[in-house]
Amino acid sequence: MAIVKPFRGLRPPREIAQKLSCLPYDVMNSKEAAQMANGNKHSLLHITRAEIDCDEGTDIHSDKVYNKSAQNFSDFRANGWLKKDDEPRFYIYAQTMEGRTQYGIVGSASCDDYFNGVIKEHELTRPDKEEDRMVHIRTNNANLEPVFFSYSSVPEIDEVVENVVTNQNPEYDFVSEDGFGHHFWVIWDKVANKRIEQLFKNKVECTYVADGHHRTAAAARIGQERKKANPKHTGDEEYNYFMAVHFPDDQLSIIDYNRLVKDLNGLDTNDFLIALGKYFEVTNVGADIYKPSSLHEFGMYLSGSWYKLVARKGTYNDSDPIDSLDVTVLSKYVLDRLLDIKDLRRSDRIDFVGGIRGLNELQQRVDSGEMKVAFALYPVSMQQLIDIADSGNIMPPKTTWFEPKLRSGLVIHDLE
């Protein structure tokens, strides 16, 4: 069963919470981070993307950047921009997008649960990205940014959350620059905190990494590293846990994650369409953007026209959690067999675009000549993600896109 505990969060005063909060470190580059933090001394980006306070061109993985991050973190605390709660608590973090609100419980997840399989993954991680986050944690002695978890919904947990949000005013409540609402409560009641901890322990068999696989792996490995280095280890130390926001699965939805390809591997448009016909029913639907409406249906933009592609029987196996995925169908029969793109993680001929940007971006990048063809996919379901994680399988790269992204800085997990 899942171990999730309250913790003494480091939090900003209410009046600067919106200014201090920011998007996760990995959804932007250095130039974008500098633009976002421009004129805002309170932005957590001065800690999570500290290269913006170093000379232009500084290696983002250099000691100079990590040390600047630690210095800025220390300054934030000294300035009173981050203050530690006086006792361990759970927090509720809710997000609103397009009239829909999802409510997550912020707590500290167990590093041991990561290694014993209670925390389940659906993506592979890269050692270099893990190491970067591990250095960041070592340098700051904190989990600065939360990871995004899900769990099979529990009515009793929902009741506790509903009681808090109904009877308490939020500590923070604002709309970010992207139009999403962010609402944050501190659970002050000791009985409610204890009940949440017990409900996870007794009712939640496992949790799922929805977004933040590298941060999860890095945090768990730091816990393991410190455990081995501490001859007086008891299991109660703060390094045994890391910060995660836990959302019930029935409140989440996944957005489509689409593909762009630079060339047709030597084929002309007509030959490519003929080759596609072996695996798909291909219909030219004209100039209007075509958005897939069901599984095994794709939109394709090529040479000024949108096409509807419907996968033929035999190209997918709905009884297999991996072979039933549309990203698998597209990768196997189009990207690999027709376009000779074998390694989605390393090929420079393919790009991936989250559906939050809209299908207009796909069309614009093809029309500009930057890309040759675009593929719009129907989004993966939460049940598909859970089935794959439960079976021990790994999704193909760039399969899921969760939105809104968690804001960093509303609460930080200090490992002291």
N, C-alpha and C positions, 0 to 999 in steps of 0.2 A: 504494500500500500504506500501511497505517496506521503513523504514527509515534507510539510510546508510550515514554516514557522514565522512568527512576527519578528521584527527587528527594529532597532533604534535608527530610524532614518535620518539622514542629513537632508534638510529641506530649506528652500529659500523662503524669506518673509513674503507674505501675501502680495505686497505691493510691487515686487520685482519678479514674481514667479513666471509671468508670461515672457518677460524680457530674457530671463535666464534659460528658459526651456528652448530646446532646439531639436531638429531632426536627427536621426541616428547618424553616426560618423560615416557609415558606408553607403549612404545614398547620395553622396556629393563628392566632388573632387576639391582640391585645395583652393582653386580659384573661386568656385561657388561658395565654399565655406567662408572665405574672406569677404565676399560680397554680402553674405547673410549676416555676418557679425560686424560689418562696417558701421561704426558709430554707436555700437552697443557694447559697452564695457562689461555688461553683466552676462553676455551670452556664454553658455557652457561650451560653445565651440572653441573658446580660448583654452579649454582643457582637453576636449576630445579631438580637436584638430589644431593642436598648438603650433603647427608649422605656419599658421597665419600670423603668428607673432615673431617669426624668425625671418631671416633674410630670404628673399625670393630665390627659389631654386634649391633650398635646403632639402636634403633627403628626408622624406617623412618618416623613415625608419631609423634615423640617426639618434644618438644619445642626446644631441642638442635639443631635438624636438621632445623626446620623452622627459628630459629634465625641465624643459620649459613648461610642459604640462603639469608636472609636479609642483613647480613654483607657482603657477597660476592657481592651482587647486589650493595650495596653502594660503595664497593671498585672498582667495574667495572666502575662506573660513575666517581668516583674520579680519576681513572687512565686515563680517557678519552677514554675508550674502548666502551662506549655508550654515544652518544651525542644527545641532543634533537633538532629536527628541529625547526626553528624559527616561523613557522606558520602552521596551519592545512593543510594537503595535503592527497590526495589519493596516493596509490602506486600500481604498477603492479608487480605481482609475477608470473612468468612463469616457468613451469617444462617440461623437455624433457625426455621421456622414449621410447626407441626402435624406434626412429625417429619421434615420435608424441609429439607435444607440446601443452600444455593447458595453457591458460592465465587467471589469476584471478585478481580481484580488491581487494586490501587490504583496508578496511575501518572499521569504528566503527559501529557495529550493535546496535540497540536499545533494552535495557532490557525490555521496555514495549512491544515490538513486540514479545518477548518470551512468555509473560504472556497472550497477547491477541490473540495468535494463528497465527500471521503473520509469525513467525519463526516456521516451522513445523518439528516435530521429527518422527523418525521411530524406535527408540529403547527405552527400559526402562533404567533408571539409578538406581544406588545403592546409598542410603543415605550416606554410609561411604566414598565412593569415591567422592561424591559431597562435603562432609564436608572437606576432605583433600585438595581439590582444593580451597575451600573457605578460609581455614586457610592460604593457600599459597598466595592468593590474598590479604587478610587482612595484612599479615606480610610484603609483598613487596609493597603494594599499587600500583599494576600494573597487567595487563594481559601480562604475560611473553611469552605465546605461543598462536599462532593463532588457531582458529577453522576453519574447512573446510566446507564451505557452497556452495550450488548450487542454481541456479535460472533459470527459463525459459528464454532462450536466447533472447536478444533484439538487433536487428541489429544496432540501433543507438549507443548502448554501445560498440558493437564490433568495430564500426567505430572510436570511440574515442580511444580505446585501440590500434587499428591498427595504427592510426596516431602517437601515442606516440612511439610505439616500432619501427616504421619505421624511425622516424625523430630524435630520441634521442638514444644516447649510454646508455646501462644499467649501473647503479651504481655498481651492483655486477653481476658477470658472471663467474660461475665455475662449474666444474663437481665434485660431491661428491664421497666419497670412494666407494659407491655402484654403481657408473657408471651413475647416473642420473644427468641431467643438471639443473641448477638453475639460473634464470635470473631475475633481479630486477631493476625496474625503479621507480624513483620519478617523480610524475606529478607536474612539476613546474608551469605550466600555470594556472592562477587563473580561467580563463574562462572554461578551460577543467574540473577543479575540480568542479566548480559550475554546469556544465552540467551533470556530472556523478551523482551528488547528486539529481538533478531534474529528471533525467531519472529513477533512482530507485524509486523515490517518485511517478512518474506519470505512469511508464510502468511495474513495477515489483510488482505484487500483493502479492507475498509471497516468502520467501526463505526457503531452506531445509537444515537441518543439515545432511551433508554427513558423517563427521567424527569428533568426539569430543563432544559427547553428555554430558559427565560429566563436561567438561570445560565450555560448554555453560550454563548448568544449574547453575553451581557454580557462574559464572560471573553475570548472571541475578539475582541470589538471593542476591549477594553482593550489586548490585545496589538497589534492593528493601530494603535491610537492611539499607543502608545508607540514602535512601530516608526517611524512617520512623524515623531515628535518627536525621534528620536535620530539625529543625523548620523553617528554611529559604529556604527550598528547592524550586528551580525555574524550574527544568527540564533541565537546560542547563549544569549542573555539569557533569564533565567527568565520574563520576561513573554511569551515566545513560546509558553508552555505553560500549561495549567490542569489542575486535579485532577479525575480521573474514576475511578470504579470500574467495571472492565470484566468483565461476566459472560458466560460462554458461553451462547448462545441455548437450548441443550438443557437447561439447568438452571432456566430461568425459566418462570413462568406468569403470566398476566394475570388479574386479578379483574374481575368484572362492574362496570359503572358505570351506575347506574340513574337513572330520571327521575321527578320529581314535578311535577304541573301544578295550578295553583290553581283553574282553572275549565274548563268545557266549551264556552266560546265561545258561550254562549247556548242550547246544546242541552240537552234533558233526558236522563236516563240511557238511556231506551229509544231515543230518536232517535239518540243517540251509538252505541249498540250496533248499531243497524241500519246506520248509516253505516260502521262498522268492517267489517261483513260484506262490503262490496264488495272489500276488500283482504285480509281475513283470514278464516280459518275460526275462529269464535268459540264456545268451549265454557265454560259456567259450571261450575266445579269445586267450588263451595261455599266454606265458611269457612276451610278449611285452606290455608295458604300454598302457592302454586304457584311452583316454581323451574324455569325453562326447562332442558331437558336436551339441546338440540341447536341448531345454527344455524337461523335463520329461525323460531324459536319464541320466544314472549314470554309473560311473566306479567303480568297486569293486575289491580289491585285497585281496585274501584269500588263504592260504595254497600253496603259490608259483604260483598261477594263477591269471590272470586278467579276470574279467567278465564284460560283457555289460548287464546292467539292463535297461529295458524300462518299465516305469510305465503303468500298465493296465488301461483302461478306467474305470472310477468310483473311482479311487484313487485320482483324482484331479478335480478341478472345475475352468476352465479358466475364468469364469465370476466373480469369487470372488478373490479379490487381495491377500488374505492370503492363501486360499486353492489352488491357482494356483502355489504357490511357491514350488520349488523342496525341499527346506529344510523342508517344512511342510509335504510333502509326505514322505520323509525319516524319519522324527521324528515320524510321526503317525504310519506308517506301519512297520518300521524296529526297530528304537530305542525304541519305546514304546511297541508295541505289541509283538515283537519277542525277544528283548533284555532287556526289563523291565527297561529302562532308562527313568524315568519320568521327572526329573528336569535337564535340560541341564546346568543350571547355577551352580548347586551344586554337581552334580555327579562326583566322582573321577574315573569313569570307561571310561570317554570320553575325548578326546582332540581335539583341533581345529587347523588347519594349513592353513595359508594364501597361496593362489595359487602362490604367488611370489616365494615361496620356491621350486616350482615344484613338480610333482607327484613322482619323485624319492624318496623324503623324506618319502612319505607314504609307499612306498615299503620297504625302508630300515628299517623303524621302525617296520614293521610287520615281516620282515625277521630276525630281531635281537631278536625277542621274546618279545619285550617290549609291542607290541600291537598284537591283534589277527586278526583284519580285518580293512580295510581302505575303505572309500567311497569318490570318486571324484565327485564333483557336477559341473553342468553347471552354469556359473555366472549369478547372478541377473542382470537385465537391469535397467538403470536409470528410464525408464518409470514405471517399477514395483515399484521401490522405491517411485517415485512421487505419483503413484496411492494409495499406502498404506498410505503415509503421508497425502494425501488429504482426504482420507476416515476416518482419525482419528485412524487408526489401528496401531499396533506395530508389527514389524517383529520378528520372533523367534530369539533367541540369535545367535550371530556369523553368520550373514547372508551375510554381505557386507564387502569387503576388498578393500579399495582404495589405489592405488599406482601411483606415488611416494608419500611418506609421506611428509607433509610440513616440511621444516626445521625451527626450532625455532631459534630466535636471529637475523634474518635479520631486523626485526623491532619489537618494544615493545610498548604497549599502556600504558602510564603512567597515573595513575588516579589523580595525583596532579592537 
